[in-house]
């Protein structure tokens, strides 16, 4: 097996930059910053337009109204409150994908990153 070296690739500078950030941030404050970005993302998801549905049963919650995030010790998850959310996002063998999360995140990711960086006070 060949040893691969990355001389003059800029990786050393990148590693030094990450090290300087890590020295200023502990695990809790990093999760707090990610949570700020997740809150903003969920707020944008909740503002997505809702297609007209024929379902008007009492207690019915539209998929768009079920977006939320959950924080635990290992990280933060953003997703749906309905079991079929991932099926719509990724599609199935009988249905094409109708993505909500990925397109919105890709469109606004810089805004979420800025929100997280501001929360870290770097």
C-alpha positions in Angstrom: 0.0 0.0 0.0 1.4 3.4 -0.9 1.8 6.2 1.6 0.0 9.3 0.5 1.3 12.7 1.6 -0.3 16.0 1.1 2.5 18.5 0.9 1.6 22.0 0.1 -2.1 21.1 -0.2 -3.3 23.6 2.3 -4.6 20.9 4.6 -2.1 21.9 7.3 -3.6 25.4 7.4 -7.1 24.0 7.4 -6.2 21.7 10.3 -4.7 24.7 12.2 -7.8 26.7 11.6 -10.1 23.9 12.9 -7.8 23.5 15.9 -8.2 27.2 16.8 -12.0 26.9 16.5 -12.1 23.7 18.6 -10.0 25.3 21.4 -12.7 28.0 21.7 -15.7 25.7 21.6 -16.9 23.0 23.9 -19.3 20.2 23.0 -22.3 21.9 24.6 -21.8 25.3 22.9 -21.3 23.5 19.6 -24.7 21.7 20.0 -26.3 25.0 21.0 -25.0 26.6 17.8 -26.3 23.7 15.7 -29.6 24.0 17.5 -29.8 27.7 16.4 -29.3 26.6 12.8 -31.9 23.8 13.2 -34.5 26.2 14.7 -34.1 28.6 11.7 -34.3 25.7 9.3 -37.5 24.3 10.9 -39.0 27.8 10.9 -38.4 28.0 7.2 -39.8 24.5 6.7 -43.0 25.5 8.5 -43.5 28.4 6.1 -43.5 26.2 3.0 -46.7 26.4 1.0 -49.2 23.6 1.7 -50.9 21.9 -1.3 -54.6 21.7 -1.0 -55.7 18.4 0.4 -59.1 16.7 0.4 -58.5 15.5 3.9 -60.4 17.7 6.4 -60.9 15.3 9.2 -60.7 16.7 12.7 -57.3 16.3 14.2 -55.6 16.0 10.8 -52.1 17.6 10.7 -50.6 18.4 7.3 -47.1 17.1 6.7 -45.6 20.6 6.5 -47.0 21.4 9.9 -45.3 18.4 11.4 -41.7 19.5 10.8 -39.6 19.8 14.0 -36.2 19.1 15.5 -35.1 17.0 18.4 -32.0 17.4 20.5 -30.3 14.6 22.4 -26.8 13.9 23.8 -25.4 12.9 20.4 -26.8 15.7 18.2 -29.8 17.3 16.6 -32.2 15.7 14.2 -34.6 17.6 11.9 -37.5 15.8 10.4 -41.2 15.1 10.2 -43.8 14.2 12.7 -45.4 11.9 10.2 -44.1 8.4 9.4 -44.4 8.9 5.7 -42.2 12.0 5.5 -39.0 10.1 4.5 -41.0 8.3 1.8 -42.0 11.6 0.2 -38.5 13.0 0.6 -36.7 10.1 -1.0 -39.4 8.3 -2.9 -40.2 4.7 -3.0 -40.1 2.1 -5.7 -43.7 3.0 -6.6 -43.5 6.8 -6.2 -41.0 9.4 -7.2 -39.5 11.7 -4.6 -41.1 15.0 -3.6 -38.4 16.5 -1.5 -38.9 19.2 1.0 -35.9 19.2 3.3 -32.9 19.0 0.9 -34.0 21.7 -1.6 -34.8 24.2 1.1 -31.6 23.5 3.0 -29.5 23.8 -0.2 -31.2 27.1 -1.1 -30.6 28.6 2.4 -27.6 26.8 3.8 -25.4 29.9 4.0 -28.1 31.6 6.2 -28.1 28.6 8.6 -24.3 28.5 8.7 -24.1 32.2 9.5 -26.7 31.7 12.3 -24.6 28.9 13.8 -21.3 30.8 13.5 -23.0 33.8 15.2 -24.1 31.6 18.0 -20.5 30.4 18.6 -19.3 34.0 18.9 -16.1 33.3 16.9 
